[in-house]
């Protein structure tokens, strides 16, 4: 169960995972060891799945974002596994979703320019049979965050009074 203190810890870590545990503890009202134990428990429970450095796409020459909508007539488990394996070969694909609705799969692709996207596209269609590919390019990034909303985490249940 994630309580109010865990939510505050998660909020701090989502903003900056390099904040020292002692500082996180100070901000949430815990000493270092209990704070560290809570973080370790959330890692063990799979709440925290990793800690990363976020990069500026322009500084690493990946400034063009393409959203690739894919439809296919193939809907078998074997085809999906093959497709997922193929997508793993492409570092340009930074997000990959199976969708409900008219689009079967959605990819977010990061490349330096349109020519690099065209090269990616040609390599992709050479590896797997796809019915339709539709790509849109982002003109401007207005919001980008890796922080998930924590307001939806189930509220801590009040503890029963043992004197009752």
Buried (B, 14 or more C-beta within 10 A) or exposed (E): EBBEBBBBBBBBBBEEBEBEBBBBBBBBEBEBEBBBEBBEEBEEEEBBEEEEEEEEBEEEEBBBBBBBBBBBEBEEEEBBEBBEEBBEEBEBBEEBEEEEEEBBBBBBBBBBEEEBBEEBBEEBEEBBEBEEBEBEEEEEEEEEEEEEEEEEBEEEEEEEEEEE
